[in-house]
Amino acid sequence: MRRCLSIFCLLLAGCGPRHADLPTFSVERKLLQLVVETPAGTNHEQRYNPTTNAFEPLRLAGLEAVVEFLPAPGNLGFVPGTSPPDEAQGQPGQPLPALLLAESQPAGTVLEVLPIALLMLDVDGLLRPVVVAVPARPSQRILPQATDWASLRRVYPGVRPFLDLWFRHRAPNTRIVGWKDEKAASLLVRQWMR
């Protein structure tokens, strides 16, 4: 039975897009793309597995990882077509992490986004960047006036301290290194492109 279920899952995974093969920028509009792994509003983190083309629960020491704090304040995911230029900056082969400030989206959703900030984290002594983005389509935005770092800080001053607090409590031994603007986020995306 378990073997049949595994085969079914592999066949089902083959029906959708191969998220590992998606381009960094959309073909038609040349906008940055983001793949949602963990929907906003949950404490159960998921990761994309390129081998199975499926979104699976993140596991730590064999157990499902659960954020023991408030649910995710946005959709956690990654920028497709990216990997660390220097493996010392992150886990080998892991794409550039991203946070989409939007209503909850199902795992596997691919959206065109505007990068508005770059959050730099220190997790267990390793520097971890997170691109913070909003949907490119205005009708999908929950922060309609946030289109860059300056407007996010000016119009929505509570977002940054809230995200600082959430990321510090998301995982042990995490500290906020700093924030950078949308230009730094775009530059980092280009540096991580394969």
C-alpha positions in Angstrom: 0.0 0.0 0.0 2.8 2.4 1.0 4.6 1.6 -2.2 1.5 2.3 -4.3 1.0 5.6 -2.5 4.7 6.6 -3.2 4.3 5.8 -6.9 1.0 7.7 -7.1 2.7 10.8 -5.4 5.5 10.6 -7.9 3.1 10.5 -10.9 1.0 13.3 -9.4 4.1 15.4 -8.9 5.0 14.9 -12.5 1.8 16.6 -13.6 2.6 20.0 -12.3 5.4 22.4 -13.2 8.9 21.5 -12.3 9.6 24.4 -9.9 13.3 23.6 -9.9 13.4 24.4 -13.7 11.4 27.7 -13.6 13.3 30.8 -14.7 14.1 33.5 -12.2 12.2 36.1 -14.2 8.9 35.6 -16.0 9.1 35.1 -19.7 6.5 37.6 -20.8 6.9 40.5 -18.4 10.4 39.9 -17.2 9.4 40.2 -13.6 11.0 38.4 -10.6 9.2 35.1 -9.8 8.7 33.6 -6.4 7.6 30.0 -5.5 5.6 29.6 -2.3 6.6 26.7 -0.1 5.0 27.6 3.3 1.7 29.5 3.1 1.1 32.5 5.3 -0.7 31.8 8.5 0.8 28.4 9.3 3.4 27.1 11.8 4.2 24.0 9.7 7.1 24.8 7.4 7.4 23.0 4.1 10.3 22.8 1.6 10.3 22.0 -2.1 12.0 18.7 -3.0 13.3 18.9 -6.5 13.8 15.1 -6.7 10.1 14.4 -6.2 8.8 17.8 -7.4 6.7 18.0 -4.2 6.4 20.2 -1.2 7.2 18.3 1.9 7.2 19.1 5.6 10.6 20.4 6.8 12.1 17.8 9.1 14.6 18.4 11.9 16.0 15.3 13.7 13.4 13.2 11.9 10.5 15.2 13.3 8.3 17.7 11.4 9.5 21.2 12.1 7.0 23.5 13.7 7.6 27.1 14.4 6.9 27.5 18.1 5.8 31.1 17.9 3.2 32.9 15.9 2.2 31.6 12.4 4.2 32.8 9.3 3.5 36.5 8.7 3.8 36.0 4.9 4.3 33.3 2.4 7.7 31.7 2.7 9.3 30.5 -0.4 12.2 30.9 -2.8 13.3 32.6 -6.0 13.6 29.9 -8.7 16.7 29.6 -10.8 19.0 30.6 -8.0 21.6 29.0 -5.8 24.4 30.5 -3.6 27.4 31.7 -5.5 29.6 30.8 -2.5 28.4 27.7 -0.6 29.7 29.2 2.6 26.7 31.7 2.4 24.1 29.0 2.6 23.3 25.4 2.1 24.6 24.0 -1.1 22.0 24.0 -3.9 19.3 25.8 -1.8 17.6 28.6 -3.8 17.4 32.2 -2.5 14.8 32.3 0.3 12.0 34.8 0.0 9.1 36.2 2.0 6.0 37.3 0.1 3.9 39.9 2.0 0.5 38.8 0.6 -2.6 36.8 1.5 -2.0 33.1 2.1 -1.1 31.2 -1.1 -1.0 27.4 -1.5 2.3 25.7 -1.7 3.5 25.6 -5.3 2.0 28.9 -6.3 4.3 30.9 -8.6 3.8 34.6 -8.6 5.4 37.6 -10.2 6.7 39.9 -7.5 8.5 43.1 -6.7 11.4 42.9 -4.3 11.1 45.6 -1.8 13.7 44.7 0.8 16.5 42.4 1.8 16.6 41.0 5.3 19.9 39.6 6.5 19.8 37.0 9.2 22.5 35.3 11.2 21.3 31.7 11.9 23.8 29.7 14.0 26.6 31.8 12.7 25.7 31.6 9.0 24.6 34.6 7.1 21.1 34.0 5.6 19.5 36.5 3.2 15.8 36.7 2.7 14.3 38.7 -0.2 11.1 40.5 1.0 8.6 41.0 -1.8 5.1 42.0 -2.7 3.0 40.8 -5.6 3.6 42.6 -8.8 -0.1 42.7 -9.5 -1.6 45.6 -7.5 -4.9 43.7 -6.9 -3.0 41.0 -5.0 -1.3 43.4 -2.5 -2.3 43.6 1.1 0.1 46.6 1.5 -1.0 48.5 -1.6 1.4 51.4 -1.1 4.5 49.3 -0.4 6.4 49.2 -3.7 9.9 49.7 -2.4 11.9 49.9 0.8 11.2 53.7 1.4 7.4 53.3 1.0 7.3 50.2 3.2 9.1 52.1 6.0 7.2 55.4 5.5 3.6 54.0 5.1 3.8 50.8 7.1 6.4 51.5 9.9 5.2 48.5 12.0 6.0 45.8 9.4 9.8 45.9 9.9 9.8 45.4 13.7 7.1 42.8 13.4 9.2 40.8 10.9 12.3 41.3 13.1 10.4 39.8 16.0 9.0 36.8 14.0 12.3 35.9 12.4 14.1 36.1 15.7 11.6 33.6 17.2 11.3 31.4 14.1 14.4 29.4 14.8 16.8 29.3 17.8 20.1 31.2 17.6 18.8 33.7 15.0 19.6 37.4 15.1 18.8 40.2 12.7 22.0 41.5 11.0 20.2 44.3 9.1 17.9 45.4 6.4 18.7 46.7 2.9 16.6 48.2 0.1 15.1 46.8 -3.1 18.3 47.6 -5.1 20.3 45.3 -2.8 17.7 42.6 -3.1 17.7 42.8 -6.9 21.5 42.8 -6.9 21.6 39.7 -4.7 19.1 37.9 -6.9 21.3 38.5 -10.0 24.4 37.3 -8.0 22.6 34.0 -7.1 21.2 33.4 -10.6 22.4 30.2 -12.2 
